[in-house]
Amino acid sequence: MPDTQNPQDLVARDDTQSVRVYLTPELEKNLDLRLARIEGHVRSIRRMLAEHTDCETLLIQMSAVKAAMNQVIVKTLEGHIATCVSACAQDEETLQALERLRKALGLVLKNA
């Protein structure tokens, strides 16, 4: 899995003693940086639209934003499996099955 941190290290308990697991700090920072770039790219596309940039160029830029957003979704899903879901796994066989699922979903979603 991308992050080597043990999912159990990310477990927090609130006042009601319910378990809460979240993404690793490294992944959270990575996702935030990716989203900031996408946000800037969308602002750029809006500016191009206001300047009446040709449709083909707009579509290419919009497609790039879509691909970047797909990567954010893939990374978030991988992180979710690596932390939140893995923290619930009870044995090595389940963890291995989750790793296979993570890889398969990554491949499918990268081509979506």
C-alpha positions in Angstrom: 0.0 0.0 0.0 1.3 3.5 -0.7 1.6 4.6 2.9 3.6 2.4 5.2 1.9 3.7 8.4 0.0 1.1 10.3 -3.8 1.8 10.1 -4.0 1.1 13.8 -1.7 4.1 14.4 -4.4 6.3 12.9 -7.2 5.2 15.1 -8.7 7.9 17.3 -11.4 7.6 19.9 -13.8 10.4 20.6 -15.7 11.1 23.8 -18.2 8.3 23.0 -15.4 5.8 22.4 -16.3 5.3 18.8 -13.3 4.5 16.6 -12.4 7.0 13.9 -9.6 6.3 11.3 -8.5 8.9 8.8 -6.1 9.3 5.9 -2.4 9.6 6.7 -1.2 13.1 7.1 1.1 12.7 4.1 -1.8 11.6 1.9 -4.0 14.4 3.2 -1.3 16.9 2.3 -0.8 15.3 -1.2 -4.6 15.5 -1.9 -4.7 19.1 -0.7 -1.9 20.0 -3.1 -3.5 18.2 -6.0 -6.9 19.9 -5.3 -5.2 23.3 -5.2 -3.6 22.7 -8.6 -7.0 21.7 -10.0 -8.6 24.7 -8.5 -6.0 26.9 -10.2 -6.5 25.1 -13.5 -10.3 25.6 -13.3 -9.8 29.3 -12.7 -7.6 29.4 -15.7 -10.3 27.7 -17.8 -12.9 30.2 -16.6 -10.6 33.0 -17.7 -10.1 31.3 -21.1 -13.9 31.0 -21.4 -14.3 34.7 -20.7 -11.7 35.5 -23.3 -13.5 33.4 -25.8 -10.7 30.9 -26.3 -11.5 28.3 -29.0 -13.7 25.3 -28.0 -11.0 22.7 -28.8 -8.6 24.3 -26.3 -11.3 24.6 -23.7 -12.2 20.9 -24.1 -8.5 19.8 -23.8 -8.1 21.8 -20.6 -11.4 20.5 -19.2 -10.2 17.0 -20.0 -7.0 17.6 -18.1 -9.0 18.7 -15.1 -11.1 15.6 -15.3 -8.1 13.4 -15.4 -6.5 15.2 -12.5 -9.7 14.8 -10.5 -9.8 11.1 -11.3 -6.3 10.8 -9.8 -7.5 12.6 -6.6 -10.4 10.1 -6.4 -8.0 7.1 -7.0 -5.6 8.4 -4.3 -8.4 9.0 -1.9 -9.9 5.6 -2.5 -6.4 3.9 -2.1 -5.9 5.9 1.2 -9.4 4.9 2.4 -8.6 1.2 1.8 -5.1 1.5 3.4 -6.4 3.2 6.5 -10.1 3.2 7.3 -11.0 -0.2 5.8 -7.7 -1.9 6.8 -8.2 -0.9 10.4 -11.2 -3.1 10.4 -9.4 -6.1 8.9 -9.0 -9.0 11.3 -6.4 -11.2 9.6 -3.6 -11.3 7.0 -5.8 -12.9 4.4 -8.3 -10.0 4.6 -5.4 -7.5 4.3 -4.1 -9.2 1.2 -7.6 -9.2 -0.4 -7.9 -5.5 0.3 -4.5 -4.9 -1.3 -5.6 -6.8 -4.4 -8.8 -4.8 -4.4 -6.9 -1.5 -4.1 -4.7 -2.4 -7.1 -7.6 -3.4 -9.2 -9.6 -0.3 -8.4 -6.6 1.8 -9.1 -6.2 0.3 -12.6 -9.8 0.6 -13.4 -10.3 4.2 -12.2 -7.1 5.5 -13.8 -8.5 4.5 -17.1 -12.0 5.9 -16.4 
